Amino acid sequence: MQRQQKTTLREMRESGPTRLIVYCGDYKCAHSIVIDAGRWGNDLRLSDLEPKFTCKICGHHGADIRPLFEPARMGT
C-alpha cells in the first residue's frame, strides 16, 4: 500500500512554517522533536522524508512529519 504524498517543502514555506515537528512512527512511543527544514530543498515532499527518520528513543524506523505552525501573537 502506497502512502499518500504530502505537501512539498516549497508549499509549506509559502504558507509560513520553516520548521517541522517529527513524531515517531510508533504511536506507542510518542517521541517527537522539532527541526529546522532549511537543510532540504523546496521540491522535497514531507512524505519523502518520513521513512528516513529513526527514533532515538525506541529505534523505530519511519516518522510522521508535519509543518510546525507557530502560535499567533496577540496584537500583531
One Martini backbone bead per residue (centre of mass of N, CA, C, O) as a GRO file, in nm:
protein
   76
    1MET     BB    1   0.093   0.038   0.025
    2GLN     BB    2   0.058   0.366  -0.054
    3ARG     BB    3   0.141   0.665   0.043
    4GLN     BB    4   0.058   0.969   0.092
    5GLN     BB    5   0.121   1.265  -0.047
    6LYS     BB    6   0.278   1.536   0.057
    7THR     BB    7   0.388   1.823   0.087
    8THR     BB    8   0.598   2.057   0.006
    9LEU     BB    9   0.833   2.273   0.116
   10ARG     BB   10   0.737   2.508  -0.053
   11GLU     BB   11   0.440   2.508   0.039
   12MET     BB   12   0.503   2.542   0.334
   13ARG     BB   13   0.665   2.810   0.320
   14GLU     BB   14   0.434   2.979   0.184
   15SER     BB   15   0.255   2.937   0.465
   16GLY     BB   16   0.529   2.988   0.685
   17PRO     BB   17   0.678   2.748   0.768
   18THR     BB   18   1.030   2.625   0.881
   19ARG     BB   19   0.932   2.392   1.063
   20LEU     BB   20   0.942   2.065   1.215
   21ILE     BB   21   0.744   1.788   1.321
   22VAL     BB   22   0.864   1.480   1.467
   23TYR     BB   23   0.714   1.168   1.474
   24CYS     BB   24   0.693   0.878   1.581
   25GLY     BB   25   0.565   0.590   1.417
   26ASP     BB   26   0.527   0.491   1.713
   27TYR     BB   27   0.250   0.558   1.905
   28LYS     BB   28   0.364   0.441   2.180
   29CYS     BB   29   0.602   0.643   2.210
   30ALA     BB   30   0.566   0.972   2.130
   31HIS     BB   31   0.805   1.093   2.005
   32SER     BB   32   0.950   1.431   1.965
   33ILE     BB   33   1.062   1.681   1.723
   34VAL     BB   34   1.231   1.986   1.635
   35ILE     BB   35   1.301   2.114   1.303
   36ASP     BB   36   1.482   2.241   1.050
   37ALA     BB   37   1.411   2.280   0.690
   38GLY     BB   38   1.673   2.417   0.548
   39ARG     BB   39   1.836   2.147   0.446
   40TRP     BB   40   1.606   2.137   0.230
   41GLY     BB   41   1.450   2.134  -0.053
   42ASN     BB   42   1.155   2.241  -0.211
   43ASP     BB   43   1.078   1.950  -0.370
   44LEU     BB   44   1.038   1.812  -0.112
   45ARG     BB   45   0.862   1.575   0.058
   46LEU     BB   46   0.746   1.478   0.354
   47SER     BB   47   0.703   1.175   0.260
   48ASP     BB   48   1.014   1.140   0.185
   49LEU     BB   49   1.125   1.172   0.488
   50GLU     BB   50   0.988   0.966   0.683
   51PRO     BB   51   1.175   0.698   0.628
   52LYS     BB   52   1.459   0.844   0.737
   53PHE     BB   53   1.367   0.803   1.029
   54THR     BB   54   1.498   0.750   1.368
   55CYS     BB   55   1.439   0.668   1.679
   56LYS     BB   56   1.618   0.741   1.980
   57ILE     BB   57   1.436   0.575   2.181
   58CYS     BB   58   1.312   0.296   2.009
   59GLY     BB   59   1.413   0.255   1.683
   60HIS     BB   60   1.212   0.343   1.490
   61HIS     BB   61   1.116   0.330   1.152
   62GLY     BB   62   0.981   0.619   1.100
   63ALA     BB   63   0.751   0.900   1.030
   64ASP     BB   64   0.567   1.191   1.135
   65ILE     BB   65   0.536   1.482   0.930
   66ARG     BB   66   0.505   1.835   1.021
   67PRO     BB   67   0.419   2.138   1.030
   68LEU     BB   68   0.517   2.428   1.222
   69PHE     BB   69   0.288   2.619   1.371
   70GLU     BB   70   0.276   2.916   1.495
   71PRO     BB   71   0.161   3.108   1.720
   72ALA     BB   72  -0.027   3.361   1.762
   73ARG     BB   73   0.004   3.705   1.804
   74MET     BB   74  -0.074   3.949   1.998
   75GLY     BB   75  -0.119   4.253   1.824
   76THR     BB   76  -0.041   4.178   1.492
   0.00000   0.00000   0.00000
